[in-house]
Amino acid sequence: MSILIAYASKHGCTEGCAAKLAQRLGGKVELYNLKSGKAIDISQYDKVIIGSSVYVGKVNKEATEFCNKNLGELINKKLGLFICGSQEGDGLKQELDAAYPQELQSKAIAIECFGGEFTFGKMNFMEKTIVKVISKTNKDTSTIKDDKIDSFAQIMKNA
Ligand SMILES: Cc1cc2nc3c(=O)[nH]c(=O)nc-3n(C[C@H](O)[C@H](O)[C@H](O)COP(=O)(O)O)c2cc1C
């Protein structure tokens, strides 16, 4: 059976992490961009990974919609959940907690935050302003943790 990685990304960071996961998982892995609007039948996958970036404390709406629409089926999958975001510490814990429905979190075999990226060239004026104020930087930065992607992939692979 193949693995589905359903991801929602705004500026490409989550998409990049989904691609890294696919590479590390090997075998039959399908990447599904939740923002593509394409229909998908998840019954053919026994492992499903859902990933989204976090903006102002929330995952992208397409990730929430996907979870809510497929809740009944997702509960019976080998499930992995991840977020991309720039928060650390307690804020990160809260974000992870709020990211996905509790029913899914309690069933998930892997839950992780891979870190985040600020790519100013991809942000609109408003986003640049918010990031500059909150993170006090105007330089591109990445806190993506490849070791976390590695261990997440390993858990999913062995499940
Ligand atoms: C306007 C704005 C708001 C953000 N808000 C949050 C936030 O509330 N929490 C967080 O952890 N990261 C936040 N981030 C950081 C993004 O989650 C991070 O840049 C992520 O890597 C983006 O992933 P994407 O390119 O896949 O959308 C914010 C970034 C921007 C530009």
The ligand as an SDF file (V2000), in Angstrom:
LIG
                    3D

 31 33  0  0  0  0  0  0  0  0999 V2000
    2.4340   36.6740    8.3820 C   0  0  0  0  0  0  0  0  0  0  0  0
    3.0560   35.4730    9.0290 C   0  0  0  0  0  0  0  0  0  0  0  0
    2.5200   34.9680   10.1980 C   0  0  0  0  0  0  0  0  0  0  0  0
    3.1130   33.8390   10.8000 C   0  0  0  0  0  0  0  0  0  0  0  0
    2.5760   33.3580   11.9610 N   0  0  0  0  0  0  0  0  0  0  0  0
    3.1590   32.2830   12.5520 C   0  0  0  0  0  0  0  0  0  0  0  0
    2.6290   31.7620   13.7660 C   0  0  0  0  0  0  0  0  0  0  0  0
    1.6210   32.2100   14.3050 O   0  0  0  0  0  0  0  0  0  0  0  0
    3.2710   30.7170   14.3300 N   0  0  0  0  0  0  0  0  0  0  0  0
    4.3900   30.1380   13.7630 C   0  0  0  0  0  0  0  0  0  0  0  0
    4.9170   29.1810   14.3380 O   0  0  0  0  0  0  0  0  0  0  0  0
    4.8980   30.6090   12.6170 N   0  0  0  0  0  0  0  0  0  0  0  0
    4.3060   31.6480   11.9890 C   0  0  0  0  0  0  0  0  0  0  0  0
    4.8060   32.1170   10.8110 N   0  0  0  0  0  0  0  0  0  0  0  0
    5.9560   31.4390   10.2090 C   0  0  0  0  0  0  0  0  0  0  0  0
    5.5180   30.4330    9.1360 C   0  0  0  0  0  0  0  0  0  0  0  0
    4.7550   29.4120    9.6950 O   0  0  0  0  0  0  0  0  0  0  0  0
    6.7820   29.8640    8.4950 C   0  0  0  0  0  0  0  0  0  0  0  0
    7.3620   30.8810    7.7400 O   0  0  0  0  0  0  0  0  0  0  0  0
    6.5350   28.6270    7.6380 C   0  0  0  0  0  0  0  0  0  0  0  0
    7.7870   28.0370    7.3730 O   0  0  0  0  0  0  0  0  0  0  0  0
    5.8140   28.9320    6.3600 C   0  0  0  0  0  0  0  0  0  0  0  0
    5.5730   27.7340    5.6760 O   0  0  0  0  0  0  0  0  0  0  0  0
    4.9600   27.6880    4.2080 P   0  0  0  0  0  0  0  0  0  0  0  0
    5.9620   28.3620    3.3000 O   0  0  0  0  0  0  0  0  0  0  0  0
    4.8390   26.2460    3.8860 O   0  0  0  0  0  0  0  0  0  0  0  0
    3.6400   28.3750    4.2290 O   0  0  0  0  0  0  0  0  0  0  0  0
    4.2400   33.2300   10.1970 C   0  0  0  0  0  0  0  0  0  0  0  0
    4.7640   33.7400    8.9970 C   0  0  0  0  0  0  0  0  0  0  0  0
    4.1840   34.8520    8.4160 C   0  0  0  0  0  0  0  0  0  0  0  0
    4.7560   35.3590    7.1120 C   0  0  0  0  0  0  0  0  0  0  0  0
  1  2  1  0
  2  3  1  0
  2 30  2  0
  3  4  2  0
  4  5  1  0
  4 28  1  0
  5  6  2  0
  6  7  1  0
  6 13  1  0
  7  8  2  0
  7  9  1  0
  9 10  1  0
 10 11  2  0
 10 12  1  0
 12 13  2  0
 13 14  1  0
 14 15  1  0
 14 28  1  0
 15 16  1  0
 16 17  1  0
 16 18  1  0
 18 19  1  0
 18 20  1  0
 20 21  1  0
 20 22  1  0
 22 23  1  0
 23 24  1  0
 24 25  2  0
 24 26  1  0
 24 27  1  0
 28 29  2  0
 29 30  1  0
 30 31  1  0
M  END
$$$$
